[in-house]
């Protein structure tokens, strides 16, 4: 993969990393992570992975070597549902 020379800190990206070959199927497996970039020096990507939207996984810091990156692209910020008005007008 052609890696970018610069990824700005704070950018929200999705990265795909190689997770090796599945022992049962013999096929290549991948892992995806979405989060915000802390730093990128062309050799190592440091980012904070977003927590799961359903609360099943907390945010976590990731340190990914460039040789493990398969794909990388920017993604928009997660939309938050509007807060419901709980006050009554009656």
C-alpha positions in Angstrom: 0.0 0.0 0.0 1.2 3.5 -0.7 1.2 5.2 2.7 0.6 8.9 3.1 3.5 11.1 4.0 1.4 13.2 6.4 -1.7 12.3 8.5 -2.7 15.2 10.7 -3.1 14.7 14.4 -6.8 14.6 15.4 -7.9 13.3 12.0 -10.5 10.5 12.2 -9.5 7.5 10.1 -10.2 3.9 9.5 -7.2 1.6 9.2 -7.1 -2.1 8.1 -4.3 -4.2 9.4 -3.1 -7.7 8.4 -4.0 -10.2 11.1 -2.3 -13.2 9.5 -3.6 -16.3 7.8 -6.6 -18.2 9.2 -5.6 -21.7 10.2 -8.8 -23.3 9.1 -9.5 -21.5 5.8 -6.0 -20.6 4.8 -7.2 -17.1 3.9 -5.7 -13.8 4.9 -7.5 -12.1 7.8 -7.8 -8.5 8.6 -8.7 -6.2 11.5 -10.2 -2.8 11.1 -10.0 0.1 13.6 -11.7 3.5 13.5 -10.3 6.3 15.6 -8.3 9.6 15.9 -4.7 10.0 15.0 -2.2 10.9 17.7 0.8 10.8 15.5 2.2 9.4 12.3 5.9 9.4 11.4 5.8 7.3 8.3 6.9 4.2 10.2 4.4 4.0 13.1 0.8 5.1 13.5 -0.4 6.0 17.0 -4.1 6.5 17.4 -7.0 6.3 19.8 -9.5 3.7 18.7 -13.1 4.9 19.2 -15.2 3.1 21.8 -18.0 0.9 20.4 -21.2 2.7 19.7 -23.1 0.2 21.8 -20.7 0.5 24.8 -19.3 -3.0 24.5 -15.7 -1.8 24.0 -14.0 1.2 25.6 -11.6 3.5 23.7 -8.1 2.2 23.5 -4.7 3.4 22.3 -3.2 1.6 19.3 0.4 1.6 18.1 0.5 0.2 14.5 3.7 -0.5 12.5 3.6 0.8 8.9 4.3 -2.7 7.5 1.1 -4.0 9.1 -1.1 -1.3 7.4 -3.1 -2.6 4.5 -5.4 0.4 4.0 -6.1 3.8 5.5 -8.7 6.4 4.7 -10.4 9.4 6.4 -13.9 8.9 7.8 -16.4 11.5 9.0 -17.1 12.0 12.7 -19.7 9.8 14.3 -23.1 11.5 14.4 -24.7 11.7 17.8 -28.5 11.4 18.1 -30.2 14.6 19.2 -30.9 14.9 22.8 -34.6 14.4 23.4 -36.5 17.1 25.2 -37.7 15.6 28.4 -39.6 18.6 29.6 -43.3 18.7 29.2 -45.1 21.8 27.8 -48.5 21.0 29.4 
